[in-house]
Structures are given as structure tokens and as C-alpha cells.
């Protein structure tokens, strides 16, 4: 059901006559990202440039899908194992989870000959059935690993009774046990910290008509067509399904040129702009803003904000604009920084500081940091992230006309983008 309530759309992933499996649906999902030249789900930077299938022969044991992204300066890989359902436990009867974690470790250590860059690449587990316990207690371990400066800080967070929980410690012990078994020797704190930094668990809702993932794919396919015709979009979807099946059988790799050449003549595609360089510049600016926010007391003590971050995430899912307010020095900016780190688990986020706004208009400000495309175009390039946010620090510093005008331009640009999404039948969560 569209947000406008005008029409219902069938779920092409379940109604297609091509008999699409869940794994193939995820493959189509990433081909949509390749067509749209956007940041692929599970990576936090770089636009999608290539999708590979069944790469076990190359030594990549997480072989279902390998996604390549580039920001014009650096290449990143996501090696993804897709499971419709997977129980996260170390039970002696749960051989499947043990095998997946073992394959993650062998891929992480490049032990089978496939080169994995532990500083830039990611290991992914893609799930079709959502598990609230995994979201609440397992995913934060990877989030904390990525935001800890070293293994000692990470282990301190997990062991702290005011920061962590028994459930999180149990999950960490499960991973320790399975990695020790795979390695054949005791796993060190540094090894498990580095491993979890690279691990991302992604929930794909591709089987329920009207879900945000389904609606996202439908509308992205329509956006790639010159005529935005729904029958043509269905034909495009069927073509992508056929390509996934074909390339999976032959352990193939496909880039944008090959993909467009596979299209039937009656499917007329737009050429999506490549925003890789602009996204890299925005990432650099966002990092500069976040790095200027100190999240510790005396450079040593970091206070837990898990419940507040959860509250903030829930509020953002329900509202177009959320304001964090409070007295000075209570940690508003820190909360913003911690939330940005969470969002980067599966995508990227734009972060601005009002104090850095200058040159009178949003377009002028973006050009001052060498960004060429307009904000609307850039928002589409991060469209596959599960939560799409622009974070702005220091609203209290919007005291002169130039800063207020840029802030107003920013709000109006986002409103325009959201209105377009909903007018075209998009899901609220795609805003």
C-alpha cells in the first residue's frame, strides 16, 4: 500500500513467474543498487560498481553475494552469506551457525586465498526473518567494536554492568567459542575486536508486500526508467531475476556496463549520475564534524547512552524532524555522534554543524566543500540505507541570517525529497 493510499502494489519478489528464491531476491536488490549507482546496503561509503555471485571458487567462503563499492579513491568489498533464517547460538546441534561464523573467520583472515582488507571490507550475514534479540543484543557488539579505539576499550564496554548486559556478554562468548573452534587455538581479545568491527548483520524484508525494502526496490526500478511505467518496471525486475540466476549458476561478476547491455531493447533506462566523488567529500566533511565532538570525559571515561540512542532511533522512525534539546554540556552533540556511528553500520549519513555554515545558501555552502551535485541527487545516492538521516549539530548557533537561510534550505530540500518519494508511492521509511 502506498503512503498516499492511491493504489496497492503486488510484491514482484513473490508474484514473479520466475520463482525467485530469497537469495536471488537479495541479488536483485543489489543489482538495483548497481543500476542506481548508490551506496550499497551494508557498506558505509562508495557507490556500487560490481556484484559477484557464488565466489567460493576464489576462496571467498561468504560466497552468495560479493558487492564492490568505490568512492573514486578506494575500493571496499562486502562478502555476504544469505540465510532466510539463522539461529544465533553455539548449541552443538546448531551446525549451520557454526559453519557461517567459521566461514566468516576464514574469509576475514584470507586463509583460503581471497584477499580481505580488514581495514575497509566487511563480512555480512543477510537474514530474511527478523530477530529482535539479534538486533538488541548482537548487533551492538559490532557497533561498539567499530567505535572503540582498541580491543581494551571494546572489552571494557562489554564487561561493564552499566554499559552492557548479560545477553550481550553471552553472544560475545558464543562468538569466542566458535572462533576458537575454527582457529584451533584460543582467540585473542584483539582478534575478536577486529573481527566484529568488520561484521554486519542485515535484515532484508523482501517477502512482504508493502514493506520498506520492497517499496524501495519498486520505486528505484521506476526511477531508472525513462517513462516510469509499472509494466516496464515489472519487465525490468524479471530481467534482473534472470540475470541473477544466470550469473549465480556460472559464478559470474557483473558491472554497470555489462548490466545495461543485458537489458532488452524495449527497456529504456536513465543513466543515474555517479556521485561517488561528492559522497567522498561529504563523508570527509561529516567525519570532520564528528571528530570535533568529544565523546569522553577527560579523554578516558565514556558514558553509556544506549537507551537514549534507542529512543532517538524510535523517534526518528516516527517523525520527519527530531530536535535534541537540553541544557549546555549535557551531551546533545555526543548523542548525535553515537547515533551517526550506529547509522553507519548499514549505510552513510550526512553530518553538518551550523557553526560551519557559510556563503548564504545551501548550494553555495556545498560548493565551498567542493560538492558539485545538488542535495536532492545526493539523497537518492544513499537511498538503500535502512534509516536515512541528515544530522545537524549546534542549532543554537543559527543566529545570523546566512546560517538560518542554509538551515532553511536544508529543511526544504529534505521536505521536497520526501514529498517526491511519497507522491510516487514510496514508503515512509524510504524518506
N, C-alpha and C positions, 0 to 999 in steps of 0.2 A: 504494500500500500504506500503510495507516495505521500509525502508530508502535506501536499496540497489537497489530498483526498480526491483527486480527479479520476484516478484510474488505478487498477491493480495490475501488477506485472507478474507474470509467471516467472519461476526461477529457472533460468536456462540451464543451470548446472544439474538440475534434477529432471527437467522435462525434455531435454535434448534427446533426439532419437539415437544419438551416437553412444549412449550407455556410458556416461562419464563416471569414472571412479573418483573417490575423494582425492587420491594422489594426483590424478590427472587434472582435477579442478584446481588444485594448488598450482600446478604447472601453468594452466591457463591464466590464473591470477597474476603470475609473474610475467607472462607474455604481454598482458595488458600494461604492466609497468614498463616493459621494454618499448612497446608502441608509444606510450605516453612520455617517455624519457623522464621518468621521475625517480625519486629516491625509493628503492625497493624496500618493502617491509622487512624489518629485522636488521637493517643497516641504518646507521645514523648520518651518513653523508655519501655523496656521489650519486649520479644518476645511473640507472640500469643500462648496461651496454651489452650484456650477453647472458643467456640462460642455457645451462647444460643439464643433460639428463643421464641418470644411471652411470655415474663416473667411477664405479668401483674398480674397473679395469685399470684406472690411472693411479690407484692407491688411495682414493678418497672413499672411505668407508661410509660416510654420511652421503650416500650416493644418489638419493632420489632426485634432488634438485640442487644445482650449484648456481648461484646468482653472482654475477660480476658487476661491480659498480665503479665508476670513475668520476673524479672531480677535476679532471684535466691535469692534475699534478700527481695523483696517487690512485692506485687501484686497490679495491677491497673485495673480499670474497665472503659469501655466506654459503656454507655447506649445510644442507637441510635434510634431515630424516623426517619423513612424513608418516604419522600414525593417526588413524582415525580415533583410536583410544589407546591410552598407555597409562598403566598404574605406576605411580612413583613410589616404589618400596624396594627393600632389599630381601624380601621373602625368598626362601630357597626355591619356591615354586614360580617366582616371577622371573623367568629366564629372559623374557623379552626386554624388560627394562635394563637388566644387567648387560644384555648384548648391546643395547643402544648406547649406554654410558661407556661401555668398553670401546665401541666404535668411535665415540666422541673423543676418548683419550688417544686412541691410535691416530685419529685424524689430527688432533691437537699437537701431538708430538712428531708428526710427519714420519712415523715409523714405517709406513707402507710405501714411502717414496713420493707421496703427494705433498707438495710444498705448502705448508700452512704458516702464515705470518701471525705470530701470537700478539703482535702489537696492533694490527689493523683488521685481521679477519675474524669471522665469527662462526661458531658452531650453533646450529639451530635444530630444535625439535618442534615440528609443526603438528598441532593437535586439532582434531575435528570435534571432540567432545570437551566442552569447557569444564574445568575442575577448580572450584573455588578455593580448595585447600592449597593447591599448587600456586594459584595467584597470590594468596595471602601469606603463605609461609615459605614457598620455594623460590619464587621469582625475586623476592627481596634480597636473597643471598647473592645473586648475580649483580643486582643493583648496588649493593653495598661493596662488593668486590671491585666494581668499576669505579667507584667513587672513593676508595681507600688508597692512600698513598703507598701502602706496603702491606704485606701479609700480617704484620703485627697489629696494625690498626684494624684490619678486617676481622681477625680472630678476636680482638678485644670487643668489637661491636657484637659479634655473635654470642660471646660468652657473657656479656653484660646483661644483668637481670632487668635494668631499666631501659635497655635498648632493644633487646631481642626477646625470644620466647622459647619455651621447651620444644614447641613444634618445629621451629627453625633449626634449633640445635640437633633435633632428631634427623631432619633432612640432610644437614651437613654431615652427620655421622654416616648416613646411608651412602652418600656420595664418596666419603672417605673409604668406606668398606669396599665399595665396588671398584674404585680406582686402585686401591691396594691389591685387590684380587687380579685386576687386569695387568698392573705393572709387575706383579710378582714380588713386590717389596713395599715397605711402609711408605705411604705418600707423605710428603712434607707439607707444612703449612704454606710455604711459598708456592709449591706446585698446585695445591688446590685453589689458592687465591688466584693464580694466573689462569687456571682452567676456568673457574667460574666467571672471571672477567670476560671471557670470550663466549660464554654460553647464553643463549636466549631461547625462551620458550614462547612460541607464537600460537595464539588461538585463532583459527580460521573458521568463521561462520559462513560456510558455503553451501549449506544444505537446507536453509530455512528461508523461504521466500519472504522478502521484505527486510531481511537483516541488513545491517550497515555494510558488510562485505559484499553481499550480493548486489545491493543498490549501487555501491561504489563501482563495481565492475560493469554493471549495465550502463551507467552514465558515462564512465570513461570510454567504453566502446562507442557510445553515441557521439561523444566529443571528438573521437578520431575520424568520424565520417563527415564528409563534406555536406551531406544532406540531413544528418541526424534522423535517419529513417529507422524505425524499430525493426522492420523486416530485414533491412540491411545489417543492422546490429546483430540480429539472430544469425544471419548468414556468416557474419564475421566471427561470432562465437563458435559456430560449428567448424569453421575453417581452423581456428586456433585449437580446438579439440583434436582435430585430425592431425595437425602439426605436432601436438604434444605426444599423441600415440605413436606417430611415425618416428619421431626423434628419440623417444624413450626406448623403442624397440632396437634402435641402432646405436644407442649411447651417443646421441648427437649433440652438437652445440649450435646455437642459433643466435645471430646478432641482428640488429635492426635492418641492415641491408638484405640479408637472407630472408628475414621475416616478411618484409614488404614485397619481395619478389615472389613469395609463396601465395600472395593474395590473388583471388580471381579477378578478372578484368572488370567485372561489374561492381566491385567494392572499391569505391573511390575514397582514399584516405587523405586526411590533412597531414601535414608534416609538423609534428609538435616541435616547438622551439627547444633548443638544448640550453638549459640554464645551469649547466654544471659549474662553469666558472663563477657566475653570480652567486650560486649557492655556497661555493667555497669562500667567497668574500664575505657573505653574510655569516657563515659559520665562524670565520676569523673574528668578525665584529662581535658576535654573540659570545664567543669564548673570552674576548677581552672584557666584556661587561661582567660575565660570571666570575672571571678571575679576580676582578676588583672587589668582589664581595667576600669578606672573611667569614667562614662558617665555623670558626673555633674561638674559644676564649683563651687568650694568652698563647695562641698558636699550638695549643695542646689539647684542650678539652672540647669535644664536640657533643652538643646536646642532642638527644633523640627527638625527632619531630615526626615519627612515623604516623601517629594518629592524625596530626594536623595535615600531613600530606594526603592521607586518605580522604580527609574531609574536603580538602581543596579539590582533589580529583573528582569527588562526587558532585561538588558544587559546579565545576566546570562542565560536567556532562549534562547538567540540567539548565545551565544559563549561558547566554551569549557573552555576557561581560561579568567578571567577578573581580571585586576590589578587596585587597587585603589591607585592612586598616588597623591602627593601633598607635600607642604612644611611641615616641622615638626610642630606638635601641632595644625594642622587644624582639627583633629578629624577623621582620617582614621580608627583607631582602634575602636573608638566609633561606627562608621558606621557599621563596621564588627559585633560588639556586638549586635547592634539593629537588624541587618539582621538575625543573629542567632536566636534571640528571635522570629522573625516572622516565620522562618522556623520550629521552634519547635511547632507551632500551630497544625501541622498535622503530624509531624514526628520528627526524630532526625537529628543531624548534627554533623560532626566531626570537632573539632576546635583545631588547633595546633599553637604554637608560635615557630618561627625559633630560638629564644633565648634559648628555652628548648631542641632543637635537640642535641643529643649526641650519642656516640658509633658508629659513622661511617656509618651505613647502616639503612635503614628503618626497616628491620626485627629486628635488634639489639635494635633500639630505642623502638619499640613496646614491645619487651620482657622486656625492662627496666621498663615499666609501667605495666608489668605482663599480657600483652595481648598475647594469645597463637596462635590464628588463624592468617593467613596472611590477608593482606588488601583486596585482591580480594574476599575472603569468607565473610569478614565483610561488604563489599559494597553490596553484594547481600542481606544481612540480613536487610538492611534499604531500600529495593527496592520499597516499596509501597508509599514512601513519594512523594508528587507531584513535589517537587523540590529537587534534590539530590545534596548536596554540601559538599565539604571539604573546610573549611575556614582556611587560614594560615595568621597569624599576623606577622609583623616585617620582611618582605622580605629584608629590608635594612641591617639586621643583618646577612645575609648569607655571611659572609666574610671569613670564613675558609673552608677548603676542606671538613671536616666532615659534616658541615651544608649544604653545597652545594650538597654533594652526597645524603644526606637524602631527600632534596628537589627534586632533580632529580629523585630519586627512587619513590617518591610520585607521581610526574607527570607521570612517565612512567607506574606506576601501574594503575592510573586512565585511561590513554590512552588505555592500554591493556583491561581494563574492558569495556570501551566504544566501542572499536573495536569489542569485542565479542558480545556485545548487538546488534550492527548494523549488523554484519555478520549474526546473527540469525534472522534478520528481525525485530529487535526492533525499537521502536520509538525514535526519537531524544530526546524527553523529558524523556525517561527512562534512559538516560545516566547520 
